[in-house]
Every structure is written in C-alpha cells, then in structure tokens.
C-alpha cells in the first residue's frame, strides 16, 4: 500500500473528514486529498503532524504489507452510519495487518483453523452442529472457562475494538484466516454471546427458511450450554426460574441470565408464557440493559501479545517495534510495580 493509501486508511479509522484532518495539521483539505490519491508526497514535517493527529507511528505510513478483509457477518445497530462502519473496518484492517506481521515471525505458529462447515435446515440440526463442534474440539459438556482463549487455540484470531457505540461484532476472513472482532465496552457474558454468535456464522451453512441471525443466536446457547447440561442444571420441566438461580448459572457458564431464559424456553423446560413473564420482569426492572448482581468478567485475547513478547525474548524485534506492532505500551502491571519498588529501594539507599 502507498503512503497515500495509508494516510487514507488512518484518517478513516480515526473517523476524520478531509477538512477536520486538514485543520488539525495546518494544511488544506485539497493537500490531504492529493496525498491520499498519491498526487503529492507529504514532507517529513507533515508526516509527523499526521502521525500525531491520527495517533499512529510514522512507520505506519511506510508499512508495505496489506491484507484483504472480506466481511461475512456484521452485528450492529441500525443507526450505525456508513462512515462509522468504514472507520471500524479500517481500524480492524490495521490490527489484522499487525497481527499477521507478528505471526509471520513464527511460521510454526501459523495454524489453520479446523472449522467443520455444517449444513443446517432446522433448529434441531443447529443443536446437533453445536454438539459436533464440541466433540470435534474435545470439549465434553462442561462449562467453557475462557471462550476467547479457546477460539485462539483453535486458530481463530480474536480482536476487540472500542469507541464505537453502535457496533457489536463482526466476522470475516483475512488472507483465508477466520477472524472475529467484538466490541470492547461489554460485560463478559455479552462478549461471549457475540463471540459464540459469530462462531455460528463461521460454521453454519444455513439452508431453507432459517434466518441467519436466529440460527446464530440458537447456536450460542447450544454451544455454551448443551441441551443435556441445561436439563441437568434446570431440570426437564419447570414452572418458574429464580433470579438468583439464573445469576449463579450465568457465572458458572458465562451465558447471560436472559440467554438462560431463552435456552430454557427453546428446550421446552419452561413455557412461552413463563419466558414472557420473566422477560417482562427484566424490562420492568431495567435488567434487560444491565442484569442484576455482579457482572461476568470480560475476557482478553492473549495470543498476539504473547507472540510479541516471544519475539522480544528472541531478539527478533526491538521494544519500540514491539509497541508499534501491538498498538500500545507493552509494559505489564507487575513489571511497573517492580520498577517502582526498585526505584524506591535506590532512593532509600538499600
């Protein structure tokens, strides 16, 4: 990609208009347009101001490699505008390019995701597809402790982006590799639901009258809590579900309280009327926005950062290059504490 292409990518990722960016760095909008169309080359001073305004390293503009992002599924609010959606895609593209560059340092770590594609024509077949994937990954019927790390271990790249209120998650292929990106400002149970939903889009080949979003939603529940597990926890026939019971199950399986209600309804453990009454209780108490009790903790992708630290240990990259690839400072909390303690010891003469 050219310098102009990188300027355009960074501008759109930062949700800058031509005029806004021009005013920010002290040039005309026409000058920015010429840079982006490769009709002119910015001076070193302009590049420095561009990097500061767009919050990227100067080296970003000279990054040669690019990746094709082919969107497959997108979870978003109806009010998400085209410009914001383009900013999300550009932000994701930058992250994927850095991820692939880090991964290229360790060819033996480049594992192909083994995702069995399953044709489904009914909700029952979705239940079967979820069980088959659990069996394929040797998961058994127990709770999945960390869904993000499970997906990373199975060859799926997982990313988290923040700052876009009306974005939820998306799934796509990057140079043939499956990628799932979800919103950062989410509780862990909502995050896991998004990840499971997008995983459904990756493996389900939906046929007939099934609606893709409905199918992916059903897959989440079936994958995180198989039918046999749900009946073990709830019983086979219930007249009601207790809020405290749902809260405990949420923290055991990482599936939201409301998703548990759906799961119980889908498996006919409770009736449609019981489910409707419970959902009404959630709406009346505003629990449909923020469920009661302690939130389920969110999960963090670790693979890219781990590979960066490995590259540092092997002297394959410098620390400044590592921070550029990661996109933020790498220093860990315990490392900072150690430095502070060492500084304190020096000052006290110990």
C-alpha positions in Angstrom: 0.0 0.0 0.0 1.2 3.5 -0.8 1.8 6.3 1.7 -1.4 7.9 0.3 -3.3 4.8 0.9 -2.0 4.6 4.5 -3.0 8.2 5.2 -6.5 7.5 3.9 -6.7 4.3 6.0 -5.6 6.1 9.2 -7.9 9.0 8.5 -11.0 6.8 8.1 -10.0 4.7 11.1 -9.9 7.8 13.1 -13.2 9.0 11.7 -11.7 12.2 10.4 -13.1 14.2 7.4 -10.7 15.7 5.0 -11.5 19.2 6.4 -11.1 18.1 10.0 -7.7 16.5 9.5 -6.5 19.4 7.4 -7.4 21.9 10.1 -5.7 19.6 12.7 -2.3 19.6 10.9 -2.4 23.0 9.3 -2.7 22.2 5.6 -5.6 22.4 3.1 -8.1 19.7 2.5 -7.0 19.7 -1.1 -3.5 18.9 0.1 -4.8 15.9 2.1 -6.8 14.7 -0.9 -3.7 14.9 -3.1 -1.7 12.9 -0.6 -4.3 10.2 -0.5 -4.5 10.0 -4.3 -0.7 9.8 -4.5 -0.6 13.1 -6.5 1.7 14.6 -3.9 4.1 13.4 -1.2 3.9 14.9 2.3 7.1 16.4 3.8 8.6 14.8 6.9 7.1 17.6 9.0 3.6 17.0 7.6 4.0 13.2 8.2 5.0 13.8 11.8 1.9 16.0 12.3 -0.2 13.4 10.6 1.1 10.7 12.9 0.3 12.8 15.9 -3.2 13.7 14.8 -4.1 10.2 13.6 -2.4 8.5 16.6 -0.2 6.2 14.6 3.6 5.8 14.4 5.3 7.4 11.4 6.4 3.9 10.4 2.8 3.1 9.8 2.8 5.2 6.6 5.6 3.1 5.2 4.2 -0.4 6.1 4.3 -2.3 2.8 2.0 -5.3 3.6 -1.7 -5.1 3.3 -4.5 -7.6 3.9 -7.8 -8.2 2.2 -10.7 -8.1 4.7 -13.8 -9.8 3.4 -16.7 -9.2 5.6 -19.0 -12.2 6.2 -21.3 -11.2 9.1 -21.8 -7.9 11.0 -23.7 -7.4 14.3 -24.6 -3.7 14.5 -27.3 -1.3 15.5 -29.5 0.1 12.7 -28.2 3.6 13.4 -24.5 2.7 12.6 -23.6 5.0 9.8 -21.6 4.2 6.7 -18.7 6.4 7.8 -18.5 4.8 11.2 -18.7 1.4 9.7 -15.8 2.3 7.4 -13.8 3.5 10.3 -14.4 0.2 12.1 -13.2 -1.7 9.1 -10.1 0.4 8.7 -9.3 0.0 12.4 -9.7 -3.7 12.1 -7.6 -3.9 9.0 -4.7 -2.1 10.7 -4.9 -4.6 13.7 -5.1 -7.6 11.4 -2.0 -6.5 9.4 0.0 -6.0 12.6 -1.2 -9.4 13.9 -0.2 -11.2 10.7 3.2 -9.5 10.7 3.8 -10.7 14.3 2.7 -14.2 13.4 5.0 -14.3 10.3 7.9 -14.2 12.7 7.0 -17.7 13.8 5.9 -19.8 10.9 5.3 -22.9 13.1 2.6 -20.9 15.0 0.6 -20.3 11.9 -2.1 -22.9 12.4 -5.0 -23.4 10.0 -8.4 -23.2 11.8 -10.1 -26.5 11.6 -13.8 -25.5 11.4 -16.2 -28.1 10.1 -18.9 -26.4 7.9 -22.3 -27.9 8.8 -25.4 -27.6 6.6 -28.5 -26.9 8.8 -32.1 -26.6 7.8 -33.8 -26.7 11.3 -33.2 -25.5 14.9 -32.7 -29.2 15.9 -29.8 -29.5 13.4 -28.2 -26.4 15.0 -28.3 -28.2 18.3 -26.5 -31.1 16.7 -24.0 -28.9 14.9 -23.0 -27.3 18.3 -22.5 -30.7 19.9 -20.5 -31.9 16.9 -18.2 -28.9 17.2 -17.8 -29.6 21.0 -16.9 -33.2 20.1 -14.5 -32.1 17.3 -12.7 -29.8 19.8 -12.9 -32.5 22.6 -14.8 -30.1 25.0 -17.2 -32.5 26.6 -20.3 -31.0 28.2 -18.7 -28.8 30.9 -18.6 -25.0 31.0 -16.1 -23.3 28.7 -13.9 -21.4 31.1 -12.4 -18.9 28.6 -14.1 -18.7 25.2 -11.6 -16.2 23.8 -8.6 -18.4 24.5 -10.4 -21.4 23.2 -11.0 -19.7 19.9 -7.4 -18.5 19.7 -6.2 -22.0 20.4 -8.3 -23.3 17.6 -6.8 -21.0 15.0 -9.4 -18.2 15.1 -8.0 -14.7 15.5 -10.0 -12.7 18.1 -9.9 -8.9 18.3 -11.5 -6.3 20.5 -12.1 -2.7 19.4 -13.5 0.2 21.5 -15.0 3.6 20.8 -17.9 2.6 18.5 -21.2 2.7 20.4 -23.4 1.1 17.8 -21.0 -1.8 16.8 -21.4 -5.2 18.4 -19.2 -7.7 16.5 -18.2 -8.9 13.0 -16.8 -12.0 11.3 -14.6 -12.1 8.2 -11.7 -13.8 6.5 -8.2 -12.2 6.4 -6.0 -13.9 3.9 -8.1 -17.0 4.4 -7.9 -16.9 8.2 -11.1 -16.7 10.2 -11.3 -13.6 12.4 -13.9 -12.5 15.0 -13.9 -8.9 16.4 -16.2 -7.8 19.2 -16.9 -4.6 21.0 -14.7 -3.7 23.9 -17.2 -2.0 26.2 -19.2 -5.1 27.1 -19.6 -7.4 30.1 -18.1 -10.8 29.8 -21.4 -12.6 29.2 -22.4 -10.2 26.3 -18.9 -10.5 24.9 -19.1 -14.3 24.9 -22.5 -14.2 23.3 -21.1 -12.1 20.5 -18.2 -14.5 20.0 -20.4 -17.5 20.0 -22.8 -15.9 17.6 -20.0 -15.1 15.2 -18.6 -18.6 15.5 -22.1 -19.8 14.4 -21.8 -17.7 11.3 -18.4 -19.4 10.6 -19.5 -23.0 10.8 -23.2 -23.0 9.9 -24.3 -23.3 6.3 -27.8 -22.2 6.7 -30.4 -23.7 4.3 -34.1 -23.4 3.8 -36.3 -20.9 5.7 -33.9 -20.5 8.7 -32.9 -16.9 9.4 -29.2 -16.5 9.8 -29.4 -14.3 12.9 -31.9 -16.6 14.6 -29.8 -19.6 13.7 -26.6 -18.0 15.1 -28.4 -17.0 18.3 -29.6 -20.6 18.8 -26.1 -21.8 18.2 -24.6 -19.7 21.0 -26.9 -21.3 23.6 -26.4 -24.8 22.3 -22.6 -24.4 22.2 -22.1 -22.8 25.6 -24.8 -24.8 27.3 -25.7 -28.1 25.5 -29.2 -29.4 26.0 -28.2 -32.2 28.4 -26.3 -29.7 30.5 -29.2 -27.3 30.6 -31.6 -30.0 31.8 -29.0 -31.2 34.3 -28.9 -27.7 35.8 -32.6 -26.7 35.5 -34.5 -30.0 35.3 -36.7 -31.1 32.5 -39.9 -29.3 33.4 -40.2 -26.1 35.3 -43.0 -23.6 36.2 -40.6 -20.8 37.0 -37.0 -19.8 37.2 -35.4 -17.9 40.2 -33.4 -14.7 39.5 -30.6 -15.9 42.0 -30.5 -19.2 40.2 -30.1 -17.6 36.9 -27.3 -15.3 38.3 -25.4 -18.3 39.6 -25.7 -20.2 36.3 -24.6 -17.0 34.4 -21.3 -17.1 36.4 -20.8 -20.8 36.0 -21.3 -20.9 32.2 -20.7 -17.4 31.1 -24.1 -17.2 29.5 -26.3 -14.2 30.4 -29.4 -14.6 32.6 -31.7 -13.6 29.7 -29.9 -16.1 27.4 -30.6 -18.8 30.0 -34.3 -17.9 29.9 -34.2 -18.3 26.1 -32.3 -21.6 26.5 -35.0 -22.9 28.9 -37.7 -21.8 26.5 -36.1 -23.3 23.4 -35.7 -26.7 25.1 -39.3 -26.5 26.5 -38.1 -26.6 30.1 -40.3 -23.6 30.6 -43.4 -22.5 28.6 -43.6 -19.5 26.3 -45.8 -17.7 28.8 -43.3 -18.3 31.7 -40.5 -16.9 29.5 -42.6 -13.9 28.5 -43.3 -13.2 32.2 -39.6 -13.4 33.1 -38.6 -11.1 30.3 -41.3 -8.6 31.4 -39.8 -8.7 34.9 -36.4 -7.9 33.4 -37.8 -5.0 31.4 -39.8 -3.5 34.3 -36.6 -3.5 36.4 -34.4 -2.3 33.6 -32.4 -5.5 33.9 -32.6 -6.1 30.1 -30.0 -3.4 29.8 -27.8 -4.3 32.8 -28.5 -7.6 34.6 -28.6 -7.6 38.4 -25.7 -8.7 40.5 -22.0 -8.9 39.9 -21.2 -8.7 36.2 -19.5 -11.6 34.5 -15.8 -10.6 33.8 -14.7 -9.9 30.3 -12.1 -11.9 28.5 -8.9 -10.7 26.8 -7.2 -12.1 23.7 -3.6 -13.0 24.6 -2.1 -14.7 21.6 -0.8 -11.7 19.7 0.7 -10.2 22.8 2.3 -13.5 23.8 4.0 -13.8 20.3 5.3 -10.2 20.6 6.9 -11.0 24.0 8.3 -14.2 22.5 9.8 -12.1 19.6 11.3 -9.7 22.1 12.9 -12.6 24.1 14.4 -14.0 20.9 15.7 -10.5 19.8 13.7 -10.7 16.6 12.3 -7.2 17.2 13.1 -4.1 19.3 10.9 -2.9 22.1 9.8 0.1 20.1 8.9 -2.1 17.2 7.0 -4.4 19.6 5.0 -1.5 20.9 4.2 -0.4 17.3 3.0 -3.8 16.4 0.9 -4.1 19.5 -0.5 -0.6 19.1 0.0 0.4 22.7 2.6 0.2 25.5 3.5 -3.4 26.4 4.7 -2.8 30.0 2.8 -5.1 32.4 1.4 -4.1 35.7 3.8 -6.4 37.7 6.7 -5.0 35.6 5.8 -1.5 36.6 5.4 -2.4 40.2 8.9 -4.0 40.1 10.4 -0.9 38.6 8.7 1.3 41.2 10.0 -0.9 44.1 13.5 -0.8 42.6 13.4 3.0 42.3 12.2 3.2 45.9 15.0 1.0 47.1 17.6 3.1 45.3 16.2 6.3 46.8 16.2 4.8 50.4 19.8 3.6 49.9 19.0 -0.1 50.2 
